[in-house]
C-alpha cells in the first residue's frame, strides 16, 4: 500500500517552481510601477508644497483723473472727432512726381516742401525765355540809340519795347510754373495720409481711370480738432451755444474732457431726425485723434472750471495694506511681488490716488491677504 502511495506521489506535478518563475517578472513590473508613482508623488509634494504659485488679481495703475466735475447731465449724444483744418494737398498743374518728402505721422510747417514734380521741360522753357529776353533787351537798347540820332522810327522803338515787356511777362510765368512744381504745405499740421509715390502723375483734377493722383497727401491741424455729435431733434431745445459739456472718447472712457458747445448747425437730417452740434475741446491732448468715437454729456448751463491736474496714479483702495500710519502695496514684476511703501494722496471707497511710490503701468495686487510674502512668486489671474 505504501508503495502505491509513493508511486502516486511521484506522478504528481509540482507547480510551485513554475508559479514562482511566472509570477516573478509580473511582480517586478508591478513593483516598478508602484515605485515610480510613489517617487512622482513625493517629488510633486516636495516641490509644489514649497513653490506652489499663488494666483492673485492685479490692477494696472492708471494716471490720476483729470476732472472732478460732477455736474448733472441733461442730455447725452454720440459722435466723432473731426478736424476743422484738414486738406488733401495737390499740385496746381499736372506733372510727374519726382520726389516725395513726407511720411504718415510727420509734422510739417506751413510752406514746407512736400513733393517735387519733374520740372525739366519747364526749366528749358525758362532758360529759352531768358535768352529771348536778353536778345530783345539788346535790340531795344540798339533801337533806342538809333532813335536818338533819328536813324530809327518811333514805331520801331515802340515795337522793341513791347517785345521786351512781353518776354518779361513770359519769363515771370515760367518762373511761377517752376515754383508750382514744388508742392508746399498750406498750413502747419500732421500728415495722416501719403497718397502719391515718385513716378506717378498728379493733377489738380481727376483724369479718371485711376492713373492720375489728385493729391500728394492729407494734412490735419491737430489744434483744430473738435467733436461733432448728432442730437435727436426732439431734444435739441436742451442744447445752446456756449453750454458746458463733458466729452469721453471711446478709447479712453474714464477720461473726462472739459468741453463746450461751439455751434448748432442750422439744418436737420430728415433720414435720422437729428441735428448736428459742434463741440469744442477745452483741453488739447495728443491722445485725441481724428475720427475717434466720442460720447458727449451736455451739462446744465453753468461755467465749468478747468480740471484740476492731479499728480500720481489711481489704484483700487482694496490694494492698500495699512500698518499703523504707513501704507503699502504689493507690486508684481517679473512674476515676483514686492512690498512697496506708498504715499496716499486721496482716499475713497473704490479708488485711491497714490502720489508717490509706484508709477503708471505698475501691476498691484488688488486683494492682498496674509498668505502673500515679500519676494513670493505669484501668477496673475
C-alpha positions in Angstrom: 0.0 0.0 0.0 2.8 2.3 0.8 4.4 1.6 -2.5 1.2 2.7 -4.3 1.1 6.0 -2.4 4.7 6.6 -3.2 4.0 5.8 -6.8 1.1 8.3 -6.9 3.2 11.0 -5.3 5.8 10.5 -7.9 3.2 11.0 -10.6 2.0 14.5 -9.2 3.3 17.6 -11.0 5.0 20.1 -8.7 3.8 23.6 -9.9 5.4 25.7 -7.2 8.6 26.4 -9.2 6.6 27.3 -12.3 4.3 29.6 -10.4 7.3 31.4 -8.9 9.0 31.7 -12.3 5.8 33.0 -14.0 4.9 35.5 -11.2 8.4 36.8 -10.8 8.5 39.1 -13.9 5.0 40.3 -13.4 5.7 41.1 -9.8 8.8 43.1 -10.8 6.8 45.2 -13.2 4.1 45.9 -10.7 6.7 46.8 -8.1 8.4 49.1 -10.6 5.2 51.0 -11.4 4.2 51.4 -7.8 7.7 52.7 -7.0 7.6 55.2 -9.9 4.2 56.6 -8.9 5.4 56.9 -5.3 8.5 58.8 -6.4 6.5 61.2 -8.6 4.0 61.8 -5.8 6.8 62.5 -3.3 8.6 64.8 -5.8 5.4 66.8 -6.6 4.7 67.1 -2.9 8.2 68.4 -2.2 8.4 70.9 -5.0 4.8 72.1 -5.1 4.4 72.4 -1.4 7.3 74.7 -1.3 7.0 76.7 -4.5 3.3 76.4 -5.5 2.3 79.5 -7.4 -0.5 81.5 -5.8 -3.0 83.1 -8.2 -3.7 86.8 -7.4 -5.8 89.5 -9.0 -3.9 92.6 -10.3 -4.7 96.1 -11.4 -2.5 98.3 -13.7 -2.0 101.7 -12.1 -3.6 104.5 -14.2 -2.9 108.2 -14.3 -4.8 110.2 -11.7 -8.1 111.6 -13.0 -8.0 115.0 -14.6 -11.6 116.1 -13.9 -13.7 116.2 -10.8 -16.7 117.8 -12.5 -19.9 116.2 -11.1 -22.4 118.4 -12.9 -25.7 116.7 -13.8 -26.0 115.8 -17.5 -29.2 116.9 -19.2 -28.5 115.1 -22.4 -26.1 112.5 -23.9 -25.1 112.2 -27.6 -22.5 110.3 -29.6 -20.4 111.4 -32.5 -16.8 111.6 -33.8 -13.7 113.7 -33.6 -13.3 115.9 -36.6 -10.7 118.4 -37.8 -11.8 121.9 -38.9 -8.5 122.3 -40.8 -7.8 119.2 -42.9 -6.6 119.3 -46.5 -5.6 117.0 -49.2 -2.7 118.8 -50.8 -2.4 118.7 -54.6 -0.5 120.5 -57.3 -1.7 123.5 -59.3 -0.6 121.9 -62.6 -0.4 118.3 -64.0 3.0 116.8 -63.7 5.1 113.7 -62.9 6.1 113.2 -59.2 9.9 113.3 -58.9 10.3 113.1 -55.1 8.0 112.9 -52.1 9.4 114.2 -48.8 6.6 113.2 -46.4 5.5 110.2 -44.4 2.5 109.4 -42.3 2.8 110.9 -38.8 5.3 113.6 -39.8 4.8 117.1 -38.6 5.2 119.8 -41.3 5.4 123.6 -41.1 3.4 126.0 -43.3 5.3 126.4 -46.6 7.4 123.3 -46.2 8.1 121.4 -49.5 6.1 118.2 -49.5 6.9 117.0 -53.0 8.9 117.9 -56.1 7.5 117.5 -59.6 9.6 116.9 -62.7 10.3 120.4 -64.0 13.0 119.6 -66.6 10.8 120.8 -69.6 9.7 123.9 -67.7 13.3 124.8 -66.8 14.1 124.5 -70.5 11.3 126.9 -71.4 12.5 129.3 -68.6 16.1 129.3 -70.0 14.8 129.9 -73.5 12.7 132.8 -72.3 15.7 134.3 -70.5 17.7 134.1 -73.8 14.9 135.7 -75.8 14.5 138.5 -73.2 18.3 139.1 -73.3 18.2 139.4 -77.1 15.1 141.6 -77.1 16.7 143.9 -74.5 19.7 144.2 -76.7 17.5 145.1 -79.7 15.6 147.7 -77.7 18.9 149.3 -76.5 20.2 149.5 -80.0 16.9 150.9 -81.4 16.9 153.5 -78.6 20.4 154.7 -79.6 19.4 154.9 -83.2 16.3 156.8 -82.3 18.4 159.5 -80.6 20.2 160.1 -83.9 16.9 159.9 -85.8 18.1 156.7 -87.5 15.1 154.7 -86.3 11.5 155.5 -86.2 9.4 155.8 -83.1 7.3 152.9 -84.2 10.4 150.6 -84.3 11.3 151.7 -80.8 7.8 151.1 -79.5 7.8 147.6 -81.1 11.1 146.8 -79.5 9.8 147.9 -76.1 6.7 145.9 -76.5 8.8 142.8 -77.3 10.8 143.3 -74.1 7.6 143.7 -72.0 6.0 140.6 -73.5 9.1 138.4 -72.9 9.4 139.7 -69.3 5.8 138.6 -68.7 6.5 135.2 -70.3 9.6 134.8 -68.1 7.5 135.6 -64.9 5.0 132.9 -66.0 7.8 130.4 -66.5 9.2 131.2 -63.1 5.8 130.7 -61.5 5.4 127.4 -63.2 8.8 126.3 -61.9 7.8 127.3 -58.4 4.5 125.4 -58.7 6.4 122.3 -59.4 7.2 122.3 -55.7 4.2 121.3 -53.7 4.1 123.1 -50.3 2.1 122.7 -47.1 -0.8 125.2 -46.9 -0.6 125.2 -43.1 1.2 123.5 -40.2 0.0 120.1 -39.2 0.5 116.4 -39.2 0.5 114.1 -42.3 -2.2 111.5 -41.8 -2.0 110.1 -45.4 0.6 109.8 -48.0 -1.2 109.4 -51.4 1.5 109.6 -54.1 4.8 108.0 -54.9 7.7 109.0 -57.2 7.0 108.3 -60.9 3.2 108.8 -60.6 1.3 111.5 -62.4 -0.5 114.1 -60.3 -3.2 116.6 -61.4 -5.4 119.2 -59.6 -8.4 117.4 -61.2 -9.2 113.8 -61.6 -8.4 112.4 -65.0 -10.4 109.3 -64.4 -9.4 105.7 -64.7 -7.2 105.8 -61.5 -4.0 106.5 -63.4 -3.6 110.1 -62.1 -3.3 111.1 -58.5 -5.2 114.2 -57.3 -3.2 114.7 -54.1 0.2 114.2 -52.5 -1.1 113.6 -49.0 -3.5 114.8 -46.3 -2.6 117.2 -43.5 -4.5 117.8 -40.3 -4.1 120.7 -38.0 -4.4 118.9 -34.6 -5.2 122.1 -32.8 -8.4 122.4 -34.8 -9.9 119.1 -33.6 -13.4 119.1 -32.2 -16.3 116.7 -31.8 -19.5 116.6 -34.0 -22.5 114.8 -32.5 -26.0 114.1 -33.7 -28.7 115.2 -31.3 -32.2 114.0 -31.7 -34.3 116.9 -32.9 -36.8 116.3 -30.1 -34.1 117.3 -27.6 -32.3 120.0 -29.5 -34.0 122.6 -27.3 -31.8 121.4 -24.4 -28.6 122.5 -26.2 -27.4 126.0 -26.8 -24.1 127.6 -27.9 -21.6 128.1 -25.0 -23.2 125.3 -23.0 -20.7 123.3 -20.9 -20.2 119.6 -21.7 -18.0 116.6 -20.8 -16.6 114.5 -23.7 -15.4 110.9 -23.2 -13.5 109.2 -26.0 -14.4 105.6 -26.7 -10.7 104.8 -26.5 -10.4 106.5 -23.0 -13.9 106.1 -21.4 -12.7 107.2 -18.0 -11.1 110.4 -19.2 -13.4 113.4 -18.8 -12.5 116.2 -21.3 -14.0 119.6 -20.4 -15.8 120.9 -23.5 -18.4 123.4 -24.6 -20.9 123.8 -27.4 -19.5 125.8 -30.3 -22.5 125.9 -32.6 -25.7 124.2 -33.6 -25.6 123.6 -37.3 -28.9 125.0 -38.6 -30.1 122.1 -40.6 -31.7 118.7 -39.7 -31.1 115.3 -41.2 -34.6 114.1 -42.3 -33.5 110.5 -42.5 -32.2 110.3 -38.9 -34.3 113.1 -37.5 -31.1 114.6 -35.9 -29.3 118.0 -35.7 -25.6 118.2 -35.8 -23.8 120.0 -33.0 -20.2 121.1 -32.9 -18.4 120.6 -29.6 -15.1 122.4 -28.8 -12.5 120.6 -26.6 -11.1 122.9 -23.9 -8.1 120.5 -23.4 -5.6 119.9 -26.1 -4.0 116.4 -25.9 -2.1 114.2 -28.2 -4.3 111.3 -27.4 -7.2 112.9 -29.3 -7.1 111.8 -32.9 -9.4 112.4 -35.9 -12.3 110.1 -36.5 -12.2 108.7 -32.9 -15.6 107.8 -31.5 -16.8 110.1 -28.6 -19.7 110.5 -26.2 -20.8 114.0 -25.1 -22.7 114.7 -21.9 -24.4 118.2 -22.1 -24.4 119.8 -18.6 -26.6 122.4 -17.1 -25.9 125.9 -18.2 -23.1 126.9 -15.8 -19.5 127.8 -16.0 -17.1 124.9 -15.6 -13.7 125.4 -14.3 -10.6 124.0 -15.9 -10.0 120.5 -14.5 -7.5 120.2 -11.7 -4.3 118.5 -12.7 -3.7 115.7 -10.3 -0.3 114.1 -9.7 0.2 110.4 -9.2 -1.7 107.3 -10.1 -5.0 105.7 -9.3 -5.4 102.1 -7.9 -8.2 100.3 -6.1 -8.5 101.1 -2.4 -8.6 97.4 -1.7 -4.9 97.2 -2.8 -3.7 99.2 0.2 -2.1 97.5 3.2 -2.3 99.6 6.4 0.4 99.2 9.0 -0.1 101.9 11.6 0.3 105.2 9.8 2.1 103.7 6.8 0.6 102.3 3.6 2.0 99.6 1.4 1.0 97.7 -1.8 2.3 94.5 -3.4 3.8 95.3 -6.8 4.1 92.5 -9.3 7.1 92.5 -11.5 8.5 89.5 -13.4 6.2 87.2 -11.5 7.5 88.3 -8.1 5.7 90.5 -5.6 7.5 93.3 -3.8 6.0 95.1 -0.8 6.3 98.7 -1.6 5.7 101.7 0.6 3.4 104.3 -0.9 2.1 107.8 -0.2 -1.7 108.1 -0.4 -2.8 111.5 -1.8 -6.5 111.0 -1.5 -8.7 108.0 -0.5 -12.2 107.0 -1.5 -14.3 103.8 -1.1 -13.3 102.5 -4.5 -10.1 104.1 -5.7 -7.2 105.9 -4.1 -4.7 108.3 -5.6 -1.1 107.4 -4.9 1.2 110.4 -5.1 4.5 108.5 -4.5 5.8 105.0 -4.5 4.5 103.5 -7.7 4.2 104.6 -11.3 1.7 104.4 -14.2 1.6 100.9 -15.5 2.7 99.1 -12.4 0.7 96.0 -11.5 -0.6 95.9 -7.9 -2.3 93.1 -6.1 -6.0 94.1 -5.7 -6.9 92.0 -2.7 -3.7 91.2 -0.6 -4.0 88.6 2.1 -1.8 87.1 4.9 -0.5 84.4 2.6 1.5 86.8 0.5 5.1 87.3 1.4 7.6 89.8 0.1 9.6 88.2 -2.9 7.0 85.5 -3.4 6.3 84.2 -6.9 2.7 84.6 -8.0 0.5 84.1 -11.0 -1.8 86.8 -12.2 -5.3 85.6 -12.8 
